[in-house]
Amino acid sequence: MTNAFEQYMDNRPYRHKLQEAYISRIVDTMDIKDLVQYAFDTLDEQMNELTDEQLYSDVKDVYPDLLENE
């Protein structure tokens, strides 16, 4: 790696600001459809990590009506 990259990696506050600016730019260029899809995909990935019991408990706590037809 270049010396500039090594200096960048040693400067964590700069990295944090760069990361925030990069995320903001990505989000700013997304339309609502893209944002909704991103939220859905992210939640789906996170919930895939839950056990069946954790998922059931979360649904029961937040949206118990989803369990009424079960």
Phi and psi in degrees as GROMACS dihedral restraints (atoms count N, CA, C in turn):
[ dihedral_restraints ]
;  ai    aj    ak    al  type     phi  dphi    fc
    3     4     5     6     1   -78.2    20    10
    4     5     6     7     1   161.1    20    10
    6     7     8     9     1   -62.3    20    10
    7     8     9    10     1   -37.9    20    10
    9    10    11    12     1   -61.8    20    10
   10    11    12    13     1   -40.4    20    10
   12    13    14    15     1   -65.5    20    10
   13    14    15    16     1   -41.8    20    10
   15    16    17    18     1   -62.8    20    10
   16    17    18    19     1   -41.0    20    10
   18    19    20    21     1   -63.9    20    10
   19    20    21    22     1   -40.7    20    10
   21    22    23    24     1   -59.6    20    10
   22    23    24    25     1   -45.7    20    10
   24    25    26    27     1   -66.1    20    10
   25    26    27    28     1   -27.0    20    10
   27    28    29    30     1   -80.1    20    10
   28    29    30    31     1    -9.9    20    10
   30    31    32    33     1  -110.8    20    10
   31    32    33    34     1    80.5    20    10
   33    34    35    36     1   -61.9    20    10
   34    35    36    37     1   -37.9    20    10
   36    37    38    39     1   -60.2    20    10
   37    38    39    40     1   -38.1    20    10
   39    40    41    42     1   -65.0    20    10
   40    41    42    43     1   -42.1    20    10
   42    43    44    45     1   -59.3    20    10
   43    44    45    46     1   -43.6    20    10
   45    46    47    48     1   -61.7    20    10
   46    47    48    49     1   -44.4    20    10
   48    49    50    51     1   -65.7    20    10
   49    50    51    52     1   -41.4    20    10
   51    52    53    54     1   -62.8    20    10
   52    53    54    55     1   -43.8    20    10
   54    55    56    57     1   -62.2    20    10
   55    56    57    58     1   -45.0    20    10
   57    58    59    60     1   -61.8    20    10
   58    59    60    61     1   -42.5    20    10
   60    61    62    63     1   -64.6    20    10
   61    62    63    64     1   -39.8    20    10
   63    64    65    66     1   -65.2    20    10
   64    65    66    67     1   -45.5    20    10
   66    67    68    69     1   -62.2    20    10
   67    68    69    70     1   -44.9    20    10
   69    70    71    72     1   -59.2    20    10
   70    71    72    73     1   -42.5    20    10
   72    73    74    75     1   -64.4    20    10
   73    74    75    76     1   -42.8    20    10
   75    76    77    78     1   -61.0    20    10
   76    77    78    79     1   -48.5    20    10
   78    79    80    81     1   -64.6    20    10
   79    80    81    82     1   -41.5    20    10
   81    82    83    84     1   -61.7    20    10
   82    83    84    85     1   -27.5    20    10
   84    85    86    87     1   -91.5    20    10
   85    86    87    88     1    -0.4    20    10
   87    88    89    90     1   -90.6    20    10
   88    89    90    91     1   142.9    20    10
   90    91    92    93     1   -89.7    20    10
   91    92    93    94     1   176.4    20    10
   93    94    95    96     1   -62.1    20    10
   94    95    96    97     1   -36.1    20    10
   96    97    98    99     1   -62.4    20    10
   97    98    99   100     1   -44.0    20    10
   99   100   101   102     1   -63.5    20    10
  100   101   102   103     1   -42.3    20    10
  102   103   104   105     1   -64.3    20    10
  103   104   105   106     1   -42.0    20    10
  105   106   107   108     1   -64.3    20    10
  106   107   108   109     1   -43.6    20    10
  108   109   110   111     1   -63.2    20    10
  109   110   111   112     1   -40.9    20    10
  111   112   113   114     1   -63.3    20    10
  112   113   114   115     1   -44.6    20    10
  114   115   116   117     1   -61.8    20    10
  115   116   117   118     1   -44.4    20    10
  117   118   119   120     1   -61.5    20    10
  118   119   120   121     1   -47.9    20    10
  120   121   122   123     1   -63.4    20    10
  121   122   123   124     1   -41.0    20    10
  123   124   125   126     1   -65.3    20    10
  124   125   126   127     1   -45.8    20    10
  126   127   128   129     1   -63.9    20    10
  127   128   129   130     1   -39.6    20    10
  129   130   131   132     1   -61.4    20    10
  130   131   132   133     1   -45.0    20    10
  132   133   134   135     1   -61.7    20    10
  133   134   135   136     1   -43.9    20    10
  135   136   137   138     1   -64.5    20    10
  136   137   138   139     1   -41.5    20    10
  138   139   140   141     1   -73.0    20    10
  139   140   141   142     1   -24.4    20    10
  141   142   143   144     1   -64.2    20    10
  142   143   144   145     1   -21.4    20    10
  144   145   146   147     1   -83.2    20    10
  145   146   147   148     1   -13.9    20    10
  147   148   149   150     1   -78.3    20    10
  148   149   150   151     1   148.3    20    10
  150   151   152   153     1   -73.5    20    10
  151   152   153   154     1   166.8    20    10
  153   154   155   156     1   -58.1    20    10
  154   155   156   157     1   -40.3    20    10
  156   157   158   159     1   -65.9    20    10
  157   158   159   160     1   -41.0    20    10
  159   160   161   162     1   -64.8    20    10
  160   161   162   163     1   -43.8    20    10
  162   163   164   165     1   -62.0    20    10
  163   164   165   166     1   -47.0    20    10
  165   166   167   168     1   -58.9    20    10
  166   167   168   169     1   -45.6    20    10
  168   169   170   171     1   -62.6    20    10
  169   170   171   172     1   -44.0    20    10
  171   172   173   174     1   -62.1    20    10
  172   173   174   175     1   -45.8    20    10
  174   175   176   177     1   -63.1    20    10
  175   176   177   178     1   -43.8    20    10
  177   178   179   180     1   -59.9    20    10
  178   179   180   181     1   -38.9    20    10
  180   181   182   183     1   -74.5    20    10
  181   182   183   184     1   -34.3    20    10
  183   184   185   186     1  -102.7    20    10
  184   185   186   187     1   -46.5    20    10
  186   187   188   189     1  -133.2    20    10
  187   188   189   190     1    68.3    20    10
  189   190   191   192     1   -61.0    20    10
  190   191   192   193     1   -23.2    20    10
  192   193   194   195     1   -62.3    20    10
  193   194   195   196     1   -23.7    20    10
  195   196   197   198     1   -67.8    20    10
  196   197   198   199     1   -18.0    20    10
  198   199   200   201     1   -96.6    20    10
  199   200   201   202     1    -5.8    20    10
  201   202   203   204     1   -64.2    20    10
  202   203   204   205     1   -32.0    20    10
  204   205   206   207     1   -88.7    20    10
  205   206   207   208     1    -1.2    20    10
